[in-house]
Amino acid sequence: MYTAYILMITSPEHEHEVYNKLMKSNVVEEIFPLFGEWDLIAKTTGESNEEIADKIIENIRPIKGILSTKTMMGY
């Protein structure tokens, strides 16, 4: 099982909307607001790096209001 943490920068007018969409998604296991350079951090897991990459590309990045992501993966 692989775990990934996704740091996100959101546009200020969409921060709550992005947070709520991710909370309701079946892709994100945990999500926390941050203060500073990054606005949100989310945790997801998968059977492979490719599965996690697909989750991020297909389900997280397309959300309106997410300006940038940075993903940290581990075993």
PQR file of N, CA, C, O and H, with PARSE charges and radii, in Angstrom:
ATOM      1  N   MET A   1       0.847  -1.180   0.000 -0.4000 1.5000
ATOM      2  CA  MET A   1       0.000   0.000   0.000 -0.0000 2.0000
ATOM      3  C   MET A   1       0.888   1.238   0.000  0.5500 1.7000
ATOM      4  O   MET A   1       1.840   1.329   0.775 -0.5500 1.4000
ATOM      5  N   TYR A   2       0.576   2.170  -0.857 -0.4000 1.5000
ATOM      6  CA  TYR A   2       1.298   3.425  -0.960 -0.0000 2.0000
ATOM      7  C   TYR A   2       0.438   4.543  -0.372  0.5500 1.7000
ATOM      8  O   TYR A   2      -0.789   4.513  -0.459 -0.5500 1.4000
ATOM      9  H   TYR A   2      -0.198   2.096  -1.486  0.4000 1.0000
ATOM     10  N   THR A   3       1.100   5.515   0.219 -0.4000 1.5000
ATOM     11  CA  THR A   3       0.420   6.675   0.788 -0.0000 2.0000
ATOM     12  C   THR A   3       0.972   7.920   0.132  0.5500 1.7000
ATOM     13  O   THR A   3       2.174   8.022  -0.117 -0.5500 1.4000
ATOM     14  H   THR A   3       2.097   5.539   0.290  0.4000 1.0000
ATOM     15  N   ALA A   4       0.094   8.868  -0.148 -0.4000 1.5000
ATOM     16  CA  ALA A   4       0.524  10.141  -0.719 -0.0000 2.0000
ATOM     17  C   ALA A   4      -0.151  11.282   0.020  0.5500 1.7000
ATOM     18  O   ALA A   4      -1.314  11.197   0.416 -0.5500 1.4000
ATOM     19  H   ALA A   4      -0.882   8.786   0.054  0.4000 1.0000
ATOM     20  N   TYR A   5       0.607  12.344   0.193 -0.4000 1.5000
ATOM     21  CA  TYR A   5       0.084  13.592   0.752 -0.0000 2.0000
ATOM     22  C   TYR A   5       0.158  14.631  -0.350  0.5500 1.7000
ATOM     23  O   TYR A   5       1.207  14.829  -0.964 -0.5500 1.4000
ATOM     24  H   TYR A   5       1.551  12.413  -0.128  0.4000 1.0000
ATOM     25  N   ILE A   6      -0.962  15.292  -0.594 -0.4000 1.5000
ATOM     26  CA  ILE A   6      -1.048  16.271  -1.670 -0.0000 2.0000
ATOM     27  C   ILE A   6      -1.213  17.654  -1.059  0.5500 1.7000
ATOM     28  O   ILE A   6      -2.208  17.937  -0.392 -0.5500 1.4000
ATOM     29  H   ILE A   6      -1.813  15.131  -0.095  0.4000 1.0000
ATOM     30  N   LEU A   7      -0.232  18.504  -1.293 -0.4000 1.5000
ATOM     31  CA  LEU A   7      -0.308  19.908  -0.890 -0.0000 2.0000
ATOM     32  C   LEU A   7      -0.994  20.675  -2.012  0.5500 1.7000
ATOM     33  O   LEU A   7      -0.722  20.434  -3.188 -0.5500 1.4000
ATOM     34  H   LEU A   7       0.577  18.274  -1.834  0.4000 1.0000
ATOM     35  N   MET A   8      -1.877  21.593  -1.656 -0.4000 1.5000
ATOM     36  CA  MET A   8      -2.627  22.337  -2.666 -0.0000 2.0000
ATOM     37  C   MET A   8      -2.641  23.831  -2.383  0.5500 1.7000
ATOM     38  O   MET A   8      -2.747  24.273  -1.238 -0.5500 1.4000
ATOM     39  H   MET A   8      -2.098  21.788  -0.701  0.4000 1.0000
ATOM     40  N   ILE A   9      -2.533  24.582  -3.449 -0.4000 1.5000
ATOM     41  CA  ILE A   9      -2.769  26.019  -3.405 -0.0000 2.0000
ATOM     42  C   ILE A   9      -4.110  26.242  -4.094  0.5500 1.7000
ATOM     43  O   ILE A   9      -4.330  25.773  -5.211 -0.5500 1.4000
ATOM     44  H   ILE A   9      -2.447  24.223  -4.379  0.4000 1.0000
ATOM     45  N   THR A  10      -4.999  26.958  -3.424 -0.4000 1.5000
ATOM     46  CA  THR A  10      -6.320  27.234  -3.985 -0.0000 2.0000
ATOM     47  C   THR A  10      -6.497  28.732  -4.174  0.5500 1.7000
ATOM     48  O   THR A  10      -5.826  29.543  -3.535 -0.5500 1.4000
ATOM     49  H   THR A  10      -4.820  27.339  -2.517  0.4000 1.0000
ATOM     50  N   SER A  11      -7.411  29.078  -5.061 -0.4000 1.5000
ATOM     51  CA  SER A  11      -7.753  30.494  -5.185 -0.0000 2.0000
ATOM     52  C   SER A  11      -8.583  30.856  -3.952  0.5500 1.7000
ATOM     53  O   SER A  11      -9.405  30.054  -3.508 -0.5500 1.4000
ATOM     54  H   SER A  11      -7.956  28.420  -5.580  0.4000 1.0000
ATOM     55  N   PRO A  12      -8.381  32.046  -3.398 -0.5600 1.5000
ATOM     56  CA  PRO A  12      -9.043  32.420  -2.141  0.2800 2.0000
ATOM     57  C   PRO A  12     -10.566  32.293  -2.172  0.5500 1.7000
ATOM     58  O   PRO A  12     -11.175  31.930  -1.166 -0.5500 1.4000
ATOM     59  N   GLU A  13     -11.177  32.584  -3.301 -0.4000 1.5000
ATOM     60  CA  GLU A  13     -12.638  32.530  -3.355 -0.0000 2.0000
ATOM     61  C   GLU A  13     -13.178  31.106  -3.474  0.5500 1.7000
ATOM     62  O   GLU A  13     -14.391  30.909  -3.402 -0.5500 1.4000
ATOM     63  H   GLU A  13     -10.682  32.879  -4.118  0.4000 1.0000
ATOM     64  N   HIS A  14     -12.307  30.107  -3.656 -0.4000 1.5000
ATOM     65  CA  HIS A  14     -12.762  28.716  -3.805 -0.0000 2.0000
ATOM     66  C   HIS A  14     -12.230  27.782  -2.723  0.5500 1.7000
ATOM     67  O   HIS A  14     -12.462  26.576  -2.794 -0.5500 1.4000
ATOM     68  H   HIS A  14     -11.321  30.268  -3.715  0.4000 1.0000
ATOM     69  N   GLU A  15     -11.533  28.302  -1.737 -0.4000 1.5000
ATOM     70  CA  GLU A  15     -10.902  27.437  -0.737 -0.0000 2.0000
ATOM     71  C   GLU A  15     -11.912  26.536  -0.019  0.5500 1.7000
ATOM     72  O   GLU A  15     -11.683  25.332   0.099 -0.5500 1.4000
ATOM     73  H   GLU A  15     -11.345  29.282  -1.679  0.4000 1.0000
ATOM     74  N   HIS A  16     -13.011  27.094   0.455 -0.4000 1.5000
ATOM     75  CA  HIS A  16     -14.013  26.298   1.170 -0.0000 2.0000
ATOM     76  C   HIS A  16     -14.701  25.297   0.239  0.5500 1.7000
ATOM     77  O   HIS A  16     -14.985  24.166   0.633 -0.5500 1.4000
ATOM     78  H   HIS A  16     -13.197  28.072   0.359  0.4000 1.0000
ATOM     79  N   GLU A  17     -14.960  25.716  -0.976 -0.4000 1.5000
ATOM     80  CA  GLU A  17     -15.593  24.841  -1.966 -0.0000 2.0000
ATOM     81  C   GLU A  17     -14.695  23.634  -2.274  0.5500 1.7000
ATOM     82  O   GLU A  17     -15.171  22.501  -2.330 -0.5500 1.4000
ATOM     83  H   GLU A  17     -14.729  26.634  -1.296  0.4000 1.0000
ATOM     84  N   VAL A  18     -13.408  23.882  -2.470 -0.4000 1.5000
ATOM     85  CA  VAL A  18     -12.462  22.796  -2.734 -0.0000 2.0000
ATOM     86  C   VAL A  18     -12.400  21.850  -1.540  0.5500 1.7000
ATOM     87  O   VAL A  18     -12.456  20.631  -1.701 -0.5500 1.4000
ATOM     88  H   VAL A  18     -13.021  24.803  -2.425  0.4000 1.0000
ATOM     89  N   TYR A  19     -12.284  22.412  -0.354 -0.4000 1.5000
ATOM     90  CA  TYR A  19     -12.226  21.609   0.871 -0.0000 2.0000
ATOM     91  C   TYR A  19     -13.453  20.701   0.972  0.5500 1.7000
ATOM     92  O   TYR A  19     -13.317  19.504   1.227 -0.5500 1.4000
ATOM     93  H   TYR A  19     -12.239  23.402  -0.223  0.4000 1.0000
ATOM     94  N   ASN A  20     -14.639  21.258   0.776 -0.4000 1.5000
ATOM     95  CA  ASN A  20     -15.875  20.487   0.890 -0.0000 2.0000
ATOM     96  C   ASN A  20     -15.984  19.397  -0.173  0.5500 1.7000
ATOM     97  O   ASN A  20     -16.441  18.293   0.123 -0.5500 1.4000
ATOM     98  H   ASN A  20     -14.749  22.230   0.569  0.4000 1.0000
ATOM     99  N   LYS A  21     -15.572  19.690  -1.400 -0.4000 1.5000
ATOM    100  CA  LYS A  21     -15.605  18.675  -2.461 -0.0000 2.0000
ATOM    101  C   LYS A  21     -14.672  17.516  -2.127  0.5500 1.7000
ATOM    102  O   LYS A  21     -15.025  16.352  -2.317 -0.5500 1.4000
ATOM    103  H   LYS A  21     -15.201  20.587  -1.640  0.4000 1.0000
ATOM    104  N   LEU A  22     -13.487  17.836  -1.631 -0.4000 1.5000
ATOM    105  CA  LEU A  22     -12.528  16.784  -1.299 -0.0000 2.0000
ATOM    106  C   LEU A  22     -12.983  15.968  -0.094  0.5500 1.7000
ATOM    107  O   LEU A  22     -12.746  14.761  -0.037 -0.5500 1.4000
ATOM    108  H   LEU A  22     -13.200  18.781  -1.476  0.4000 1.0000
ATOM    109  N   MET A  23     -13.639  16.619   0.872 -0.4000 1.5000
ATOM    110  CA  MET A  23     -14.166  15.902   2.037 -0.0000 2.0000
ATOM    111  C   MET A  23     -15.208  14.861   1.627  0.5500 1.7000
ATOM    112  O   MET A  23     -15.292  13.790   2.228 -0.5500 1.4000
ATOM    113  H   MET A  23     -13.832  17.599   0.826  0.4000 1.0000
ATOM    114  N   LYS A  24     -15.993  15.178   0.611 -0.4000 1.5000
ATOM    115  CA  LYS A  24     -17.057  14.286   0.151 -0.0000 2.0000
ATOM    116  C   LYS A  24     -16.566  13.216  -0.827  0.5500 1.7000
ATOM    117  O   LYS A  24     -17.276  12.248  -1.101 -0.5500 1.4000
ATOM    118  H   LYS A  24     -15.925  16.048   0.123  0.4000 1.0000
ATOM    119  N   SER A  25     -15.349  13.394  -1.353 -0.4000 1.5000
ATOM    120  CA  SER A  25     -14.860  12.459  -2.363 -0.0000 2.0000
ATOM    121  C   SER A  25     -14.423  11.146  -1.730  0.5500 1.7000
ATOM    122  O   SER A  25     -14.088  11.094  -0.547 -0.5500 1.4000
ATOM    123  H   SER A  25     -14.773  14.180  -1.130  0.4000 1.0000
ATOM    124  N   ASN A  26     -14.430  10.099  -2.526 -0.4000 1.5000
ATOM    125  CA  ASN A  26     -13.940   8.810  -2.047 -0.0000 2.0000
ATOM    126  C   ASN A  26     -12.452   8.631  -2.350  0.5500 1.7000
ATOM    127  O   ASN A  26     -11.891   7.562  -2.110 -0.5500 1.4000
ATOM    128  H   ASN A  26     -14.702  10.142  -3.487  0.4000 1.0000
ATOM    129  N   VAL A  27     -11.820   9.669  -2.874 -0.4000 1.5000
ATOM    130  CA  VAL A  27     -10.400   9.632  -3.222 -0.0000 2.0000
ATOM    131  C   VAL A  27      -9.538  10.062  -2.033  0.5500 1.7000
ATOM    132  O   VAL A  27      -8.445   9.533  -1.831 -0.5500 1.4000
ATOM    133  H   VAL A  27     -12.275  10.538  -3.069  0.4000 1.0000
ATOM    134  N   VAL A  28     -10.026  11.011  -1.259 -0.4000 1.5000
ATOM    135  CA  VAL A  28      -9.255  11.587  -0.153 -0.0000 2.0000
ATOM    136  C   VAL A  28      -9.683  10.951   1.163  0.5500 1.7000
ATOM    137  O   VAL A  28     -10.873  10.880   1.469 -0.5500 1.4000
ATOM    138  H   VAL A  28     -10.914  11.441  -1.423  0.4000 1.0000
ATOM    139  N   GLU A  29      -8.709  10.490   1.936 -0.4000 1.5000
ATOM    140  CA  GLU A  29      -9.004   9.875   3.238 -0.0000 2.0000
ATOM    141  C   GLU A  29      -9.020  10.897   4.369  0.5500 1.7000
ATOM    142  O   GLU A  29      -9.811  10.790   5.306 -0.5500 1.4000
ATOM    143  H   GLU A  29      -7.742  10.547   1.688  0.4000 1.0000
ATOM    144  N   GLU A  30      -8.147  11.878   4.271 -0.4000 1.5000
ATOM    145  CA  GLU A  30      -8.078  12.953   5.264 -0.0000 2.0000
ATOM    146  C   GLU A  30      -7.718  14.242   4.548  0.5500 1.7000
ATOM    147  O   GLU A  30      -7.037  14.228   3.523 -0.5500 1.4000
ATOM    148  H   GLU A  30      -7.505  11.966   3.509  0.4000 1.0000
ATOM    149  N   ILE A  31      -8.182  15.355   5.099 -0.4000 1.5000
ATOM    150  CA  ILE A  31      -7.828  16.662   4.546 -0.0000 2.0000
ATOM    151  C   ILE A  31      -7.780  17.676   5.683  0.5500 1.7000
ATOM    152  O   ILE A  31      -8.603  17.649   6.597 -0.5500 1.4000
ATOM    153  H   ILE A  31      -8.735  15.367   5.932  0.4000 1.0000
ATOM    154  N   PHE A  32      -6.801  18.568   5.604 -0.4000 1.5000
ATOM    155  CA  PHE A  32      -6.618  19.581   6.637 -0.0000 2.0000
ATOM    156  C   PHE A  32      -6.295  20.923   5.995  0.5500 1.7000
ATOM    157  O   PHE A  32      -5.525  20.983   5.036 -0.5500 1.4000
ATOM    158  H   PHE A  32      -6.132  18.590   4.861  0.4000 1.0000
ATOM    159  N   PRO A  33      -6.880  22.006   6.518 -0.5600 1.5000
ATOM    160  CA  PRO A  33      -6.493  23.343   6.050  0.2800 2.0000
ATOM    161  C   PRO A  33      -5.127  23.708   6.619  0.5500 1.7000
ATOM    162  O   PRO A  33      -4.765  23.290   7.719 -0.5500 1.4000
ATOM    163  N   LEU A  34      -4.388  24.483   5.862 -0.4000 1.5000
ATOM    164  CA  LEU A  34      -3.068  24.965   6.282 -0.0000 2.0000
ATOM    165  C   LEU A  34      -3.042  26.481   6.184  0.5500 1.7000
ATOM    166  O   LEU A  34      -3.905  27.092   5.554 -0.5500 1.4000
ATOM    167  H   LEU A  34      -4.682  24.823   4.969  0.4000 1.0000
ATOM    168  N   PHE A  35      -2.060  27.065   6.806 -0.4000 1.5000
ATOM    169  CA  PHE A  35      -1.864  28.510   6.735 -0.0000 2.0000
ATOM    170  C   PHE A  35      -0.438  28.761   6.277  0.5500 1.7000
ATOM    171  O   PHE A  35       0.506  28.199   6.833 -0.5500 1.4000
ATOM    172  H   PHE A  35      -1.359  26.569   7.318  0.4000 1.0000
ATOM    173  N   GLY A  36      -0.280  29.598   5.273 -0.4000 1.5000
ATOM    174  CA  GLY A  36       1.049  29.869   4.743 -0.0000 2.0000
ATOM    175  C   GLY A  36       1.079  29.647   3.250  0.5500 1.7000
ATOM    176  O   GLY A  36       0.124  29.973   2.545 -0.5500 1.4000
ATOM    177  H   GLY A  36      -1.047  30.055   4.822  0.4000 1.0000
ATOM    178  N   GLU A  37       2.175  29.091   2.765 -0.4000 1.5000
ATOM    179  CA  GLU A  37       2.375  28.898   1.327 -0.0000 2.0000
ATOM    180  C   GLU A  37       1.312  27.972   0.718  0.5500 1.7000
ATOM    181  O   GLU A  37       0.848  28.219  -0.395 -0.5500 1.4000
ATOM    182  H   GLU A  37       2.952  28.826   3.337  0.4000 1.0000
ATOM    183  N   TRP A  38       0.926  26.915   1.430 -0.4000 1.5000
ATOM    184  CA  TRP A  38      -0.056  25.942   0.965 -0.0000 2.0000
ATOM    185  C   TRP A  38      -1.367  26.138   1.711  0.5500 1.7000
ATOM    186  O   TRP A  38      -1.370  26.541   2.874 -0.5500 1.4000
ATOM    187  H   TRP A  38       1.303  26.714   2.334  0.4000 1.0000
ATOM    188  N   ASP A  39      -2.482  25.853   1.043 -0.4000 1.5000
ATOM    189  CA  ASP A  39      -3.799  26.059   1.637 -0.0000 2.0000
ATOM    190  C   ASP A  39      -4.411  24.787   2.224  0.5500 1.7000
ATOM    191  O   ASP A  39      -5.105  24.841   3.239 -0.5500 1.4000
ATOM    192  H   ASP A  39      -2.479  25.525   0.098  0.4000 1.0000
ATOM    193  N   LEU A  40      -4.152  23.642   1.584 -0.4000 1.5000
ATOM    194  CA  LEU A  40      -4.733  22.377   2.026 -0.0000 2.0000
ATOM    195  C   LEU A  40      -3.712  21.259   1.892  0.5500 1.7000
ATOM    196  O   LEU A  40      -2.816  21.318   1.050 -0.5500 1.4000
ATOM    197  H   LEU A  40      -3.588  23.598   0.760  0.4000 1.0000
ATOM    198  N   ILE A  41      -3.858  20.235   2.735 -0.4000 1.5000
ATOM    199  CA  ILE A  41      -3.096  19.001   2.570 -0.0000 2.0000
ATOM    200  C   ILE A  41      -4.080  17.850   2.684  0.5500 1.7000
ATOM    201  O   ILE A  41      -4.905  17.805   3.596 -0.5500 1.4000
ATOM    202  H   ILE A  41      -4.586  20.187   3.419  0.4000 1.0000
ATOM    203  N   ALA A  42      -3.980  16.916   1.738 -0.4000 1.5000
ATOM    204  CA  ALA A  42      -4.885  15.769   1.710 -0.0000 2.0000
ATOM    205  C   ALA A  42      -4.074  14.483   1.664  0.5500 1.7000
ATOM    206  O   ALA A  42      -2.968  14.445   1.126 -0.5500 1.4000
ATOM    207  H   ALA A  42      -3.310  16.952   0.996  0.4000 1.0000
ATOM    208  N   LYS A  43      -4.643  13.438   2.237 -0.4000 1.5000
ATOM    209  CA  LYS A  43      -4.010  12.116   2.233 -0.0000 2.0000
ATOM    210  C   LYS A  43      -4.833  11.176   1.365  0.5500 1.7000
ATOM    211  O   LYS A  43      -6.062  11.173   1.427 -0.5500 1.4000
ATOM    212  H   LYS A  43      -5.542  13.469   2.674  0.4000 1.0000
ATOM    213  N   THR A  44      -4.145  10.382   0.558 -0.4000 1.5000
ATOM    214  CA  THR A  44      -4.790   9.336  -0.225 -0.0000 2.0000
ATOM    215  C   THR A  44      -3.886   8.120  -0.239  0.5500 1.7000
ATOM    216  O   THR A  44      -2.689   8.231   0.023 -0.5500 1.4000
ATOM    217  H   THR A  44      -3.147  10.384   0.508  0.4000 1.0000
ATOM    218  N   THR A  45      -4.446   6.965  -0.541 -0.4000 1.5000
ATOM    219  CA  THR A  45      -3.668   5.735  -0.616 -0.0000 2.0000
ATOM    220  C   THR A  45      -4.027   4.985  -1.888  0.5500 1.7000
ATOM    221  O   THR A  45      -5.065   5.229  -2.503 -0.5500 1.4000
ATOM    222  H   THR A  45      -5.419   6.875  -0.754  0.4000 1.0000
ATOM    223  N   GLY A  46      -3.144   4.065  -2.269 -0.4000 1.5000
ATOM    224  CA  GLY A  46      -3.388   3.240  -3.441 -0.0000 2.0000
ATOM    225  C   GLY A  46      -2.470   2.047  -3.461  0.5500 1.7000
ATOM    226  O   GLY A  46      -1.523   1.958  -2.680 -0.5500 1.4000
ATOM    227  H   GLY A  46      -2.301   3.866  -1.769  0.4000 1.0000
ATOM    228  N   GLU A  47      -2.754   1.140  -4.351 -0.4000 1.5000
ATOM    229  CA  GLU A  47      -1.961  -0.082  -4.482 -0.0000 2.0000
ATOM    230  C   GLU A  47      -0.648   0.158  -5.223  0.5500 1.7000
ATOM    231  O   GLU A  47       0.260  -0.671  -5.164 -0.5500 1.4000
ATOM    232  H   GLU A  47      -3.524   1.212  -4.985  0.4000 1.0000
ATOM    233  N   SER A  48      -0.544   1.294  -5.925 -0.4000 1.5000
ATOM    234  CA  SER A  48       0.675   1.607  -6.685 -0.0000 2.0000
ATOM    235  C   SER A  48       0.805   3.115  -6.852  0.5500 1.7000
ATOM    236  O   SER A  48      -0.146   3.865  -6.633 -0.5500 1.4000
ATOM    237  H   SER A  48      -1.281   1.968  -5.973  0.4000 1.0000
ATOM    238  N   ASN A  49       1.990   3.538  -7.241 -0.4000 1.5000
ATOM    239  CA  ASN A  49       2.195   4.957  -7.542 -0.0000 2.0000
ATOM    240  C   ASN A  49       1.302   5.392  -8.697  0.5500 1.7000
ATOM    241  O   ASN A  49       0.785   6.510  -8.713 -0.5500 1.4000
ATOM    242  H   ASN A  49       2.763   2.928  -7.419  0.4000 1.0000
ATOM    243  N   GLU A  50       1.130   4.492  -9.663 -0.4000 1.5000
ATOM    244  CA  GLU A  50       0.297   4.808 -10.826 -0.0000 2.0000
ATOM    245  C   GLU A  50      -1.163   5.030 -10.424  0.5500 1.7000
ATOM    246  O   GLU A  50      -1.822   5.930 -10.945 -0.5500 1.4000
ATOM    247  H   GLU A  50       1.549   3.585  -9.650  0.4000 1.0000
ATOM    248  N   GLU A  51      -1.666   4.209  -9.498 -0.4000 1.5000
ATOM    249  CA  GLU A  51      -3.046   4.382  -9.034 -0.0000 2.0000
ATOM    250  C   GLU A  51      -3.219   5.735  -8.345  0.5500 1.7000
ATOM    251  O   GLU A  51      -4.216   6.425  -8.556 -0.5500 1.4000
ATOM    252  H   GLU A  51      -1.130   3.478  -9.075  0.4000 1.0000
ATOM    253  N   ILE A  52      -2.251   6.102  -7.530 -0.4000 1.5000
ATOM    254  CA  ILE A  52      -2.311   7.398  -6.853 -0.0000 2.0000
ATOM    255  C   ILE A  52      -2.231   8.534  -7.870  0.5500 1.7000
ATOM    256  O   ILE A  52      -2.979   9.508  -7.779 -0.5500 1.4000
ATOM    257  H   ILE A  52      -1.440   5.541  -7.359  0.4000 1.0000
ATOM    258  N   ALA A  53      -1.330   8.408  -8.832 -0.4000 1.5000
ATOM    259  CA  ALA A  53      -1.218   9.447  -9.863 -0.0000 2.0000
ATOM    260  C   ALA A  53      -2.531   9.605 -10.616  0.5500 1.7000
ATOM    261  O   ALA A  53      -2.954  10.728 -10.890 -0.5500 1.4000
ATOM    262  H   ALA A  53      -0.723   7.616  -8.907  0.4000 1.0000
ATOM    263  N   ASP A  54      -3.178   8.496 -10.952 -0.4000 1.5000
ATOM    264  CA  ASP A  54      -4.467   8.566 -11.645 -0.0000 2.0000
ATOM    265  C   ASP A  54      -5.525   9.266 -10.796  0.5500 1.7000
ATOM    266  O   ASP A  54      -6.299  10.074 -11.309 -0.5500 1.4000
ATOM    267  H   ASP A  54      -2.834   7.584 -10.729  0.4000 1.0000
ATOM    268  N   LYS A  55      -5.559   8.958  -9.500 -0.4000 1.5000
ATOM    269  CA  LYS A  55      -6.521   9.613  -8.599 -0.0000 2.0000
ATOM    270  C   LYS A  55      -6.324  11.127  -8.614  0.5500 1.7000
ATOM    271  O   LYS A  55      -7.287  11.890  -8.691 -0.5500 1.4000
ATOM    272  H   LYS A  55      -4.930   8.301  -9.083  0.4000 1.0000
ATOM    273  N   ILE A  56      -5.062  11.547  -8.539 -0.4000 1.5000
ATOM    274  CA  ILE A  56      -4.764  12.980  -8.494 -0.0000 2.0000
ATOM    275  C   ILE A  56      -5.111  13.653  -9.814  0.5500 1.7000
ATOM    276  O   ILE A  56      -5.758  14.699  -9.837 -0.5500 1.4000
ATOM    277  H   ILE A  56      -4.280  10.927  -8.477  0.4000 1.0000
ATOM    278  N   ILE A  57      -4.677  13.045 -10.911 -0.4000 1.5000
ATOM    279  CA  ILE A  57      -4.895  13.638 -12.234 -0.0000 2.0000
ATOM    280  C   ILE A  57      -6.375  13.678 -12.596  0.5500 1.7000
ATOM    281  O   ILE A  57      -6.845  14.668 -13.156 -0.5500 1.4000
ATOM    282  H   ILE A  57      -4.151  12.194 -10.893  0.4000 1.0000
ATOM    283  N   GLU A  58      -7.117  12.613 -12.282 -0.4000 1.5000
ATOM    284  CA  GLU A  58      -8.510  12.520 -12.707 -0.0000 2.0000
ATOM    285  C   GLU A  58      -9.507  13.132 -11.726  0.5500 1.7000
ATOM    286  O   GLU A  58     -10.572  13.593 -12.136 -0.5500 1.4000
ATOM    287  H   GLU A  58      -6.735  11.809 -11.826  0.4000 1.0000
ATOM    288  N   ASN A  59      -9.168  13.141 -10.421 -0.4000 1.5000
ATOM    289  CA  ASN A  59     -10.162  13.528  -9.420 -0.0000 2.0000
ATOM    290  C   ASN A  59      -9.830  14.773  -8.594  0.5500 1.7000
ATOM    291  O   ASN A  59     -10.732  15.398  -8.036 -0.5500 1.4000
ATOM    292  H   ASN A  59      -8.303  12.766 -10.088  0.4000 1.0000
ATOM    293  N   ILE A  60      -8.567  15.134  -8.511 -0.4000 1.5000
ATOM    294  CA  ILE A  60      -8.203  16.270  -7.660 -0.0000 2.0000
ATOM    295  C   ILE A  60      -7.847  17.491  -8.493  0.5500 1.7000
ATOM    296  O   ILE A  60      -8.427  18.559  -8.295 -0.5500 1.4000
ATOM    297  H   ILE A  60      -7.834  14.625  -8.964  0.4000 1.0000
ATOM    298  N   ARG A  61      -6.916  17.358  -9.409 -0.4000 1.5000
ATOM    299  CA  ARG A  61      -6.493  18.522 -10.200 -0.0000 2.0000
ATOM    300  C   ARG A  61      -7.606  19.208 -10.979  0.5500 1.7000
ATOM    301  O   ARG A  61      -7.564  20.430 -11.126 -0.5500 1.4000
ATOM    302  H   ARG A  61      -6.445  16.491  -9.570  0.4000 1.0000
ATOM    303  N   PRO A  62      -8.602  18.480 -11.487 -0.5600 1.5000
ATOM    304  CA  PRO A  62      -9.666  19.161 -12.243  0.2800 2.0000
ATOM    305  C   PRO A  62     -10.626  20.006 -11.401  0.5500 1.7000
ATOM    306  O   PRO A  62     -11.434  20.744 -11.964 -0.5500 1.4000
ATOM    307  N   ILE A  63     -10.561  19.920 -10.087 -0.4000 1.5000
ATOM    308  CA  ILE A  63     -11.490  20.675  -9.247 -0.0000 2.0000
ATOM    309  C   ILE A  63     -11.262  22.174  -9.421  0.5500 1.7000
ATOM    310  O   ILE A  63     -10.144  22.671  -9.287 -0.5500 1.4000
ATOM    311  H   ILE A  63      -9.904  19.321  -9.629  0.4000 1.0000
ATOM    312  N   LYS A  64     -12.339  22.873  -9.719 -0.4000 1.5000
ATOM    313  CA  LYS A  64     -12.277  24.321  -9.898 -0.0000 2.0000
ATOM    314  C   LYS A  64     -11.768  24.963  -8.612  0.5500 1.7000
ATOM    315  O   LYS A  64     -12.296  24.705  -7.531 -0.5500 1.4000
ATOM    316  H   LYS A  64     -13.248  22.469  -9.827  0.4000 1.0000
ATOM    317  N   GLY A  65     -10.749  25.795  -8.734 -0.4000 1.5000
ATOM    318  CA  GLY A  65     -10.197  26.506  -7.594 -0.0000 2.0000
ATOM    319  C   GLY A  65      -8.840  25.990  -7.149  0.5500 1.7000
ATOM    320  O   GLY A  65      -8.143  26.669  -6.395 -0.5500 1.4000
ATOM    321  H   GLY A  65     -10.320  26.005  -9.613  0.4000 1.0000
ATOM    322  N   ILE A  66      -8.449  24.802  -7.601 -0.4000 1.5000
ATOM    323  CA  ILE A  66      -7.106  24.309  -7.276 -0.0000 2.0000
ATOM    324  C   ILE A  66      -6.138  24.884  -8.299  0.5500 1.7000
ATOM    325  O   ILE A  66      -6.250  24.618  -9.496 -0.5500 1.4000
ATOM    326  H   ILE A  66      -9.015  24.251  -8.214  0.4000 1.0000
ATOM    327  N   LEU A  67      -5.198  25.667  -7.820 -0.4000 1.5000
ATOM    328  CA  LEU A  67      -4.245  26.325  -8.706 -0.0000 2.0000
ATOM    329  C   LEU A  67      -2.965  25.520  -8.895  0.5500 1.7000
ATOM    330  O   LEU A  67      -2.353  25.554  -9.963 -0.5500 1.4000
ATOM    331  H   LEU A  67      -5.107  25.883  -6.848  0.4000 1.0000
ATOM    332  N   SER A  68      -2.562  24.791  -7.846 -0.4000 1.5000
ATOM    333  CA  SER A  68      -1.296  24.070  -7.903 -0.0000 2.0000
ATOM    334  C   SER A  68      -1.318  22.929  -6.887  0.5500 1.7000
ATOM    335  O   SER A  68      -1.941  23.027  -5.830 -0.5500 1.4000
ATOM    336  H   SER A  68      -3.059  24.764  -6.978  0.4000 1.0000
ATOM    337  N   THR A  69      -0.620  21.841  -7.235 -0.4000 1.5000
ATOM    338  CA  THR A  69      -0.485  20.722  -6.303 -0.0000 2.0000
ATOM    339  C   THR A  69       0.973  20.285  -6.232  0.5500 1.7000
ATOM    340  O   THR A  69       1.749  20.493  -7.165 -0.5500 1.4000
ATOM    341  H   THR A  69      -0.114  21.761  -8.094  0.4000 1.0000
ATOM    342  N   LYS A  70       1.323  19.680  -5.113 -0.4000 1.5000
ATOM    343  CA  LYS A  70       2.636  19.052  -4.945 -0.0000 2.0000
ATOM    344  C   LYS A  70       2.384  17.782  -4.154  0.5500 1.7000
ATOM    345  O   LYS A  70       1.791  17.817  -3.076 -0.5500 1.4000
ATOM    346  H   LYS A  70       0.692  19.511  -4.356  0.4000 1.0000
ATOM    347  N   THR A  71       2.839  16.661  -4.695 -0.4000 1.5000
ATOM    348  CA  THR A  71       2.547  15.364  -4.094 -0.0000 2.0000
ATOM    349  C   THR A  71       3.814  14.734  -3.546  0.5500 1.7000
ATOM    350  O   THR A  71       4.861  14.726  -4.194 -0.5500 1.4000
ATOM    351  H   THR A  71       3.321  16.633  -5.571  0.4000 1.0000
ATOM    352  N   MET A  72       3.693  14.205  -2.334 -0.4000 1.5000
ATOM    353  CA  MET A  72       4.783  13.476  -1.684 -0.0000 2.0000
ATOM    354  C   MET A  72       4.300  12.060  -1.455  0.5500 1.7000
ATOM    355  O   MET A  72       3.304  11.846  -0.763 -0.5500 1.4000
ATOM    356  H   MET A  72       2.843  14.211  -1.807  0.4000 1.0000
ATOM    357  N   MET A  73       5.006  11.075  -2.039 -0.4000 1.5000
ATOM    358  CA  MET A  73       4.588   9.677  -1.948 -0.0000 2.0000
ATOM    359  C   MET A  73       5.562   8.869  -1.115  0.5500 1.7000
ATOM    360  O   MET A  73       6.746   9.191  -1.022 -0.5500 1.4000
ATOM    361  H   MET A  73       5.815  11.249  -2.601  0.4000 1.0000
ATOM    362  N   GLY A  74       5.040   7.814  -0.514 -0.4000 1.5000
ATOM    363  CA  GLY A  74       5.860   6.892   0.239 -0.0000 2.0000
ATOM    364  C   GLY A  74       5.203   5.544   0.328  0.5500 1.7000
ATOM    365  O   GLY A  74       4.072   5.364  -0.125 -0.5500 1.4000
ATOM    366  H   GLY A  74       4.078   7.552  -0.590  0.4000 1.0000
ATOM    367  N   TYR A  75       5.898   4.600   0.906 -0.4000 1.5000
ATOM    368  CA  TYR A  75       5.380   3.226   1.047 -0.0000 2.0000
ATOM    369  C   TYR A  75       4.586   3.100   2.320  0.5500 1.7000
ATOM    370  O   TYR A  75       4.068   2.024   2.620 -0.5500 1.4000
ATOM    371  H   TYR A  75       6.817   4.746   1.274  0.4000 1.0000
TER
END
